[in-house]
Amino acid sequence: MDDSMTGNVPFPDRDTVAEKLAALSETDKSYLALLMENAAQDDNLLDGLRRHLDLAAGSRFLNSLKLENLGIWLGTQAPDRLQIRLMETARSSQHPAYQAFRTGLDRSGGLEKAYPPVIR
């Protein structure tokens, strides 16, 4: 009996999420937004994001503008509960792919909206 029959395969798997993040068409955005609505899918989303960033880091051509735009989109669309974990993922590597994604997250202002700074 393989994993798909025993229910041990996470749905969606990280490769599927990575493909959706890479394409980021309107259909993919709808799929990802639906995924972000379910807190039980947070780990699958973040695993897919890490997979996408790792693939981008290993590619011959780095499309930093596309990664930055992904950061902006995720930063504006992701619920508050994901904002810190998105930033942790963006800061987990010094590779330019991760830095471009982090730049987009910073520009989105998602973390600041989720956790406003305390003014004294």
Steps between C-alpha positions, in 0.01 A plus 500: 500500500652835403477832687215630287283208610583540869439873502857596592551726200428862590253674276610705329861390482783751500572456130141589407512811720842593357359474145206724592735756658726493193216556252284729717223530241158619612389137538811425706438805718146379570631154588765644732253740663272207574795310644585796727146506640559161663746516792551123473669560161757752628785248511423377147498859373829584669664175383396587145633854540837370622506255207425782255771725648753214500424424134538870416828511692630204301394621157740651248292817465358678802183699434522722807212723389268200483612387849453851634149513352426164662609647834273800450204281406547256788561784744175670405289184467623276782310507829664650808584157642735433206685833491774411750556158344525656153763743627689218675508312170621809315780551754608134505759545222731774375452388139377779267181298429403516866608865522279595204204322661574678829511838324151434366375395843644817651336714232163334555488620860322178600704443815443858618125471437484173689717622787504882511798658673440628851517877521611635836 
